[in-house]
Amino acid sequence: MGRLLIFFAALLALSAIGILVWWTWNKVNISIQRRNSVFEIEKEAHEKAKKDIKEDK
């Protein structure tokens, strides 16, 4: 009976650690994706501005 309780305690602890790692990675990944999308929008605006300047000349 004691071994079974130790097994379930270890299983619970490893599951909690796994969920914590997954949650942390998810937060980091979402932050990186948001930063990249903002960078892409800025890059597109910069390219459009360059194109407009070339057309004005």
N, CA and C atoms as an extended XYZ file, in Angstrom:
171
Properties=species:S:1:pos:R:3:atomname:S:1:resname:S:1:resid:I:1 pbc="F F F"
N         0.821       -1.195        0.000 N   MET     1
C         0.000        0.000        0.000 CA  MET     1
C         0.866        1.260        0.000 C   MET     1
N         1.970        1.207        0.732 N   GLY     2
C         2.864        2.357        0.806 CA  GLY     2
C         3.509        2.663       -0.536 C   GLY     2
N         3.861        1.599       -1.275 N   ARG     3
C         4.482        1.799       -2.585 CA  ARG     3
C         3.502        2.451       -3.561 C   ARG     3
N         2.255        2.057       -3.462 N   LEU     4
C         1.240        2.633       -4.339 CA  LEU     4
C         1.056        4.129       -4.054 C   LEU     4
N         1.074        4.496       -2.785 N   LEU     5
C         0.948        5.912       -2.425 CA  LEU     5
C         2.164        6.707       -2.894 C   LEU     5
N         3.344        6.122       -2.767 N   ILE     6
C         4.568        6.784       -3.239 CA  ILE     6
C         4.500        6.959       -4.755 C   ILE     6
N         4.016        5.924       -5.454 N   PHE     7
C         3.880        6.001       -6.909 CA  PHE     7
C         2.940        7.136       -7.304 C   PHE     7
N         1.777        7.217       -6.665 N   PHE     8
C         0.825        8.273       -7.002 CA  PHE     8
C         1.349        9.653       -6.623 C   PHE     8
N         2.076        9.751       -5.529 N   ALA     9
C         2.662       11.037       -5.139 CA  ALA     9
C         3.706       11.474       -6.165 C   ALA     9
N         4.537       10.536       -6.611 N   ALA    10
C         5.549       10.853       -7.624 CA  ALA    10
C         4.881       11.219       -8.946 C   ALA    10
N         3.837       10.479       -9.298 N   LEU    11
C         3.103       10.767      -10.527 CA  LEU    11
C         2.480       12.156      -10.475 C   LEU    11
N         1.902       12.495       -9.362 N   LEU    12
C         1.296       13.815       -9.179 CA  LEU    12
C         2.356       14.915       -9.251 C   LEU    12
N         3.487       14.689       -8.602 N   ALA    13
C         4.559       15.691       -8.610 CA  ALA    13
C         5.111       15.886      -10.023 C   ALA    13
N         5.364       14.809      -10.742 N   LEU    14
C         5.894       14.918      -12.103 CA  LEU    14
C         4.867       15.564      -13.038 C   LEU    14
N         3.618       15.250      -12.844 N   SER    15
C         2.568       15.881      -13.657 CA  SER    15
C         2.509       17.381      -13.391 C   SER    15
N         2.604       17.772      -12.137 N   ALA    16
C         2.587       19.193      -11.786 CA  ALA    16
C         3.787       19.910      -12.396 C   ALA    16
N         4.944       19.289      -12.346 N   ILE    17
C         6.143       19.891      -12.949 CA  ILE    17
C         5.969       20.016      -14.456 C   ILE    17
N         5.435       18.976      -15.087 N   GLY    18
C         5.196       19.019      -16.529 CA  GLY    18
C         4.232       20.113      -16.922 C   GLY    18
N         3.158       20.268      -16.175 N   ILE    19
C         2.180       21.321      -16.463 CA  ILE    19
C         2.809       22.690      -16.264 C   ILE    19
N         3.621       22.848      -15.238 N   LEU    20
C         4.295       24.118      -14.989 CA  LEU    20
C         5.254       24.470      -16.123 C   LEU    20
N         6.017       23.488      -16.600 N   VAL    21
C         6.944       23.727      -17.712 CA  VAL    21
C         6.167       24.094      -18.972 C   VAL    21
N         5.088       23.345      -19.242 N   TRP    22
C         4.273       23.629      -20.423 CA  TRP    22
C         3.680       25.028      -20.326 C   TRP    22
N         3.145       25.426      -19.190 N   TRP    23
C         2.517       26.736      -19.010 CA  TRP    23
C         3.541       27.853      -19.214 C   TRP    23
N         4.739       27.667      -18.637 N   THR    24
C         5.799       28.671      -18.787 CA  THR    24
C         6.203       28.809      -20.249 C   THR    24
N         6.414       27.673      -20.933 N   TRP    25
C         6.809       27.713      -22.337 CA  TRP    25
C         5.716       28.367      -23.178 C   TRP    25
N         4.468       28.092      -22.867 N   ASN    26
C         3.358       28.679      -23.596 CA  ASN    26
C         3.369       30.196      -23.453 C   ASN    26
N         3.588       30.702      -22.246 N   LYS    27
C         3.635       32.151      -22.025 CA  LYS    27
C         4.799       32.785      -22.796 C   LYS    27
N         5.962       32.138      -22.767 N   VAL    28
C         7.129       32.660      -23.480 CA  VAL    28
C         6.875       32.641      -24.981 C   VAL    28
N         6.320       31.561      -25.481 N   ASN    29
C         6.069       31.422      -26.913 CA  ASN    29
C         5.060       32.457      -27.397 C   ASN    29
N         4.003       32.687      -26.649 N   ILE    30
C         3.015       33.698      -27.024 CA  ILE    30
C         3.660       35.087      -27.050 C   ILE    30
N         4.509       35.370      -26.080 N   SER    31
C         5.197       36.658      -26.040 CA  SER    31
C         6.090       36.847      -27.267 C   SER    31
N         6.804       35.793      -27.633 N   ILE    32
C         7.683       35.856      -28.810 CA  ILE    32
C         6.855       36.050      -30.074 C   ILE    32
N         5.755       35.342      -30.201 N   GLN    33
C         4.911       35.482      -31.388 CA  GLN    33
C         4.331       36.880      -31.496 C   GLN    33
N         3.901       37.451      -30.386 N   ARG    34
C         3.368       38.824      -30.409 CA  ARG    34
C         4.442       39.819      -30.822 C   ARG    34
N         5.636       39.653      -30.287 N   ARG    35
C         6.734       40.555      -30.633 CA  ARG    35
C         7.065       40.440      -32.120 C   ARG    35
N         7.068       39.217      -32.644 N   ASN    36
C         7.360       39.026      -34.064 CA  ASN    36
C         6.274       39.623      -34.940 C   ASN    36
N         5.014       39.502      -34.539 N   SER    37
C         3.943       40.068      -35.355 CA  SER    37
C         4.025       41.589      -35.351 C   SER    37
N         4.363       42.201      -34.228 N   VAL    38
C         4.534       43.655      -34.174 CA  VAL    38
C         5.697       44.064      -35.068 C   VAL    38
N         6.777       43.285      -35.046 N   PHE    39
C         7.931       43.583      -35.886 CA  PHE    39
C         7.559       43.485      -37.361 C   PHE    39
N         6.758       42.474      -37.726 N   GLU    40
C         6.338       42.335      -39.117 CA  GLU    40
C         5.490       43.521      -39.562 C   GLU    40
N         4.603       43.993      -38.691 N   ILE    41
C         3.767       45.150      -39.026 CA  ILE    41
C         4.642       46.390      -39.231 C   ILE    41
N         5.629       46.564      -38.346 N   GLU    42
C         6.534       47.712      -38.484 CA  GLU    42
C         7.362       47.592      -39.761 C   GLU    42
N         7.784       46.380      -40.089 N   LYS    43
C         8.577       46.162      -41.292 CA  LYS    43
C         7.750       46.485      -42.540 C   LYS    43
N         6.485       46.042      -42.553 N   GLU    44
C         5.618       46.332      -43.690 CA  GLU    44
C         5.392       47.841      -43.824 C   GLU    44
N         5.198       48.526      -42.716 N   ALA    45
C         4.995       49.979      -42.757 CA  ALA    45
C         6.250       50.670      -43.275 C   ALA    45
N         7.410       50.187      -42.859 N   HIS    46
C         8.669       50.768      -43.321 CA  HIS    46
C         8.835       50.563      -44.822 C   HIS    46
N         8.536       49.366      -45.305 N   GLU    47
C         8.652       49.089      -46.737 CA  GLU    47
C         7.672       49.952      -47.537 C   GLU    47
N         6.466       50.127      -47.033 N   LYS    48
C         5.478       50.961      -47.713 CA  LYS    48
C         5.945       52.419      -47.760 C   LYS    48
N         6.535       52.888      -46.657 N   ALA    49
C         7.040       54.265      -46.622 CA  ALA    49
C         8.180       54.435      -47.624 C   ALA    49
N         9.061       53.454      -47.706 N   LYS    50
C        10.152       53.526      -48.683 CA  LYS    50
C         9.602       53.561      -50.105 C   LYS    50
N         8.594       52.747      -50.359 N   LYS    51
C         7.986       52.711      -51.684 CA  LYS    51
C         7.337       54.045      -52.016 C   LYS    51
N         6.631       54.640      -51.042 N   ASP    52
C         5.992       55.933      -51.274 CA  ASP    52
C         7.024       57.028      -51.526 C   ASP    52
N         8.142       56.982      -50.836 N   ILE    53
C         9.208       57.978      -51.034 CA  ILE    53
C         9.806       57.831      -52.432 C   ILE    53
N        10.001       56.597      -52.876 N   LYS    54
C        10.555       56.374      -54.227 CA  LYS    54
C         9.580       56.870      -55.292 C   LYS    54
N         8.286       56.680      -55.054 N   GLU    55
C         7.295       57.124      -56.039 CA  GLU    55
C         7.214       58.651      -56.089 C   GLU    55
N         7.463       59.321      -54.975 N   ASP    56
C         7.394       60.770      -54.946 CA  ASP    56
C         8.543       61.430      -55.694 C   ASP    56
N         9.660       60.741      -55.799 N   LYS    57
C        10.844       61.339      -56.448 CA  LYS    57
C        10.704       61.405      -57.928 C   LYS    57
